[in-house]
Amino acid sequence: MVSLERTILGTILTVIIAAFLGYMFTRETLWKRKLWYRFIVATMYFNAGIIPWYLTMLNLGMQNNFWAYIFPMIVNPFYIVLCKTFVEGVPKELQEAAELDGAGTLRIFWYIIRPVIKPILATIAIFAAVNQWNAFQDTLLLVTDTKLHTLQYVLYNYINAANSVKAISSTSSSASVADSLAHVATATSVRMTVTIFVVTPIILVYPFFQKYFTKGIMIGAVKG
């Protein structure tokens, strides 16, 4: 349930923020638009590292906190770039007509831009959902409360346990002990089981977004 909650909530927030920021970076009325956009893009190339990230999360009170799964991942510069490029392909006349009718920024975004850019939003939703579903390092570093453990972290522990069993069985001097451990679970069988658990939900969701995926990634990534 924790993995499902973080995937659904994290994906929704990531898509909304990427779409809105991508739209705002196309508006010439945004103060210091190019500066903020370059600042966002710069974070794609420069990373402080795991230790500063960990200390920052501790200072923000994110240890044993469900929101530690959500906040660090909802602003993704790559998704923002995709949305911005896609929005730039939307005819400006649509926004101008809405402004003449008295629509504000939020209304234009929600009723004019959002329906037009559904292909790129579906593409980002797939990327964000896969990232959230497969993540386990944040649990490993920040979460000790078993109630907040994700499926990926539990399966990660299972794989480590299976590898330990394999190591014990291979070094054991007793043939009977080795045989009994080998019949409990092999490392390969556990890996295959974990693979099925991890991949199946994504396989079930992907067909619903497939019709948007190719169009979204091609138009959102290349322009001109």
C-alpha positions in Angstrom: 0.0 0.0 0.0 2.9 2.4 0.7 4.3 1.8 -2.7 0.9 2.2 -4.3 0.2 5.4 -2.5 3.6 7.0 -3.3 3.3 6.0 -6.9 -0.2 7.4 -7.4 0.3 10.6 -5.4 3.9 11.2 -6.6 2.9 10.7 -10.2 0.0 13.1 -10.1 2.0 15.8 -8.4 4.9 15.4 -10.7 2.8 15.6 -13.8 0.9 18.7 -12.6 4.0 20.6 -11.6 5.9 19.7 -14.7 3.0 20.8 -16.9 2.5 24.0 -15.0 6.2 25.0 -14.9 6.6 24.0 -18.5 3.7 26.3 -19.4 4.9 29.2 -17.3 8.4 29.1 -18.9 6.7 29.7 -22.3 5.0 32.9 -21.1 7.1 36.0 -21.9 5.4 37.9 -19.0 7.1 35.6 -16.4 9.7 37.7 -14.5 13.2 36.6 -15.3 11.9 33.7 -17.3 15.1 32.7 -19.0 17.1 32.9 -15.7 14.7 30.6 -13.9 14.6 28.2 -16.8 18.4 28.0 -17.0 18.6 27.5 -13.3 16.2 24.5 -13.6 18.1 23.0 -16.5 21.4 23.4 -14.7 20.3 20.9 -12.1 20.2 18.2 -14.8 24.0 18.4 -15.1 25.2 19.2 -11.5 24.4 17.0 -8.6 25.5 17.7 -5.0 25.8 14.0 -4.2 24.2 11.6 -1.8 25.6 13.0 1.5 24.4 16.6 1.0 21.0 15.2 -0.1 20.8 13.1 3.0 21.8 16.0 5.3 19.2 18.2 3.6 16.5 15.6 4.1 17.4 15.3 7.8 17.2 19.0 8.3 13.8 19.1 6.6 12.5 16.5 9.0 12.0 13.9 6.3 13.3 10.9 8.3 10.5 8.3 8.8 8.2 10.6 6.9 6.0 9.5 4.1 6.5 12.8 2.3 10.2 12.0 1.9 9.0 9.7 -1.0 7.1 12.6 -2.7 8.8 16.0 -2.3 12.3 15.2 -3.7 10.9 13.7 -6.9 8.0 16.0 -7.9 10.2 18.6 -9.6 12.1 17.0 -12.4 13.9 19.3 -14.9 13.7 16.7 -17.7 9.9 16.5 -17.5 9.7 20.3 -17.4 11.8 20.6 -20.5 9.6 18.1 -22.3 6.4 20.0 -21.3 7.9 23.4 -22.2 8.9 22.1 -25.7 5.4 20.6 -26.2 3.6 23.8 -25.1 5.6 25.9 -27.5 4.0 23.9 -30.3 0.5 25.0 -29.2 -0.9 27.9 -31.2 -0.5 31.2 -29.4 -3.9 32.2 -30.7 -5.6 29.8 -28.3 -4.1 31.6 -25.3 -4.7 35.1 -26.8 -8.3 34.3 -27.3 -8.7 33.1 -23.7 -7.0 36.2 -22.4 -9.3 38.4 -24.4 -12.2 36.6 -22.8 -10.8 37.5 -19.4 -9.2 34.2 -18.4 -6.3 34.2 -16.0 -3.1 32.2 -16.0 -4.5 29.3 -14.0 -7.7 29.1 -16.0 -5.8 29.2 -19.3 -3.5 26.4 -18.1 -6.2 24.1 -16.9 -8.8 24.6 -19.6 -6.7 25.5 -22.6 -3.2 24.1 -22.3 -3.8 20.9 -20.2 -6.2 19.2 -22.6 -4.0 20.0 -25.6 -0.8 18.5 -24.1 -2.3 15.2 -23.0 0.2 13.1 -25.0 3.3 14.5 -23.2 1.5 14.3 -19.8 0.8 10.6 -20.4 4.4 10.1 -21.3 5.6 11.9 -18.1 3.1 9.9 -16.1 4.7 6.7 -17.3 8.2 7.9 -16.5 7.2 9.2 -13.1 5.2 6.1 -12.1 8.1 3.8 -13.0 10.5 5.9 -11.0 8.3 6.0 -8.0 7.4 2.3 -8.2 11.0 1.2 -8.5 12.6 3.5 -5.9 14.0 1.9 -2.8 17.1 3.9 -2.0 15.2 6.7 -0.2 13.7 4.0 2.1 17.1 2.5 2.7 18.6 5.8 3.8 15.7 7.6 5.5 13.1 5.1 6.8 13.4 2.8 9.7 9.7 2.6 10.5 8.5 -0.7 9.1 5.0 0.8 8.5 6.6 3.0 5.8 8.7 0.3 4.1 7.9 0.1 0.4 7.5 -3.1 -1.7 10.8 -2.5 -3.4 12.7 -2.3 -0.1 11.1 -5.5 1.2 12.0 -7.3 -2.0 15.5 -5.9 -1.8 15.8 -7.5 1.7 14.5 -10.7 0.3 17.2 -10.8 -2.4 19.9 -10.1 0.2 18.6 -12.9 2.4 18.5 -15.3 -0.6 22.1 -14.4 -1.4 23.1 -15.0 2.3 21.4 -18.4 2.1 23.3 -19.2 -1.0 26.6 -18.2 0.6 25.9 -20.3 3.7 25.0 -23.3 1.7 28.1 -23.0 -0.5 30.4 -22.8 2.5 28.6 -25.2 4.8 30.6 -28.3 5.7 27.5 -30.3 6.2 25.9 -31.6 3.0 22.5 -32.1 4.7 22.5 -28.4 5.8 23.4 -27.2 2.4 20.7 -29.3 0.8 18.0 -28.1 3.2 19.0 -24.4 2.6 19.1 -24.9 -1.1 15.6 -26.3 -1.1 14.2 -23.3 0.8 14.9 -20.7 -1.8 17.7 -20.2 -4.3 19.0 -16.7 -5.2 17.8 -17.2 -8.8 14.3 -18.1 -7.8 14.0 -15.1 -5.5 15.3 -12.8 -8.2 12.7 -14.2 -10.7 9.9 -13.8 -8.2 11.0 -10.2 -7.4 11.1 -9.4 -11.1 7.5 -10.6 -11.6 6.3 -8.5 -8.6 8.1 -5.4 -9.9 7.2 -5.6 -13.6 3.6 -6.8 -13.5 1.9 -3.6 -12.3 3.8 -1.5 -14.9 2.8 -4.0 -17.7 -0.8 -3.7 -16.6 -0.8 0.1 -16.7 1.3 0.7 -19.8 -1.3 -0.3 -22.4 -3.6 2.5 -21.2 -0.9 5.1 -22.0 0.6 3.5 -25.1 -1.4 5.5 -27.6 0.0 8.7 -26.2 3.5 7.5 -25.5 5.2 7.6 -28.9 3.6 10.9 -29.9 4.4 12.5 -26.6 8.0 11.6 -26.4 8.8 12.5 -30.0 7.0 15.8 -30.1 8.0 16.8 -26.6 11.7 16.0 -27.1 12.4 17.5 -30.5 11.3 20.9 -31.9 12.1 22.8 -35.0 
